[in-house]
Amino acid sequence: MSGTALLLGLAAFGLGTGVAAGLLGVGGGTLMVPFLTLAVGLSQHEAEATSLVVVLPTALVASLALRRRGVGDLGVALRFGAVGAVGAFAGALLALELPATTLRLVFAAFIALVGVRLVRDGLQS
């Protein structure tokens, strides 16, 4: 794949991920990490690090758009964010200690559990 084609593909996927984040409230990692590992060929560590950098502007812009409509609780969000930042730091250090294959399996298990729960709850509604 040429550099231009790769750049266009990444831009298109980035746009799609942004739409999904704003529409569904999903973290970029649920879409971005699998894409970066499977389609782009990044290692699990590289994909997760890249995804974390992408999440910041994506979440900020989507959050501002929702806040303008009066959706969300800023106080709760800030408290979760502060505690989440501490957890993210610890999680990043843990991720660096895990082999890439283990990290990938942990990520896959997390995604699978979330998927099972969403399907189960959707069927019960």
Rosetta blueprint (number, residue, H / E / L):
1 M L
2 S L
3 G H
4 T H
5 A H
6 L H
7 L H
8 L H
9 G H
10 L H
11 A H
12 A H
13 F H
14 G H
15 L H
16 G H
17 T H
18 G H
19 V H
20 A H
21 A H
22 G H
23 L H
24 L H
25 G L
26 V L
27 G L
28 G H
29 G H
30 T H
31 L H
32 M H
33 V H
34 P H
35 F H
36 L H
37 T H
38 L H
39 A H
40 V H
41 G L
42 L L
43 S L
44 Q H
45 H H
46 E H
47 A H
48 E H
49 A H
50 T H
51 S H
52 L H
53 V H
54 V H
55 V H
56 L H
57 P H
58 T H
59 A H
60 L H
61 V H
62 A H
63 S H
64 L H
65 A H
66 L H
67 R H
68 R H
69 R L
70 G L
71 V L
72 G L
73 D L
74 L H
75 G H
76 V H
77 A H
78 L H
79 R H
80 F H
81 G H
82 A H
83 V H
84 G H
85 A H
86 V H
87 G H
88 A H
89 F H
90 A H
91 G H
92 A H
93 L H
94 L H
95 A H
96 L H
97 E H
98 L L
99 P L
100 A H
101 T H
102 T H
103 L H
104 R H
105 L H
106 V H
107 F H
108 A H
109 A H
110 F H
111 I H
112 A H
113 L H
114 V H
115 G H
116 V H
117 R H
118 L H
119 V H
120 R H
121 D H
122 G H
123 L H
124 Q H
125 S L
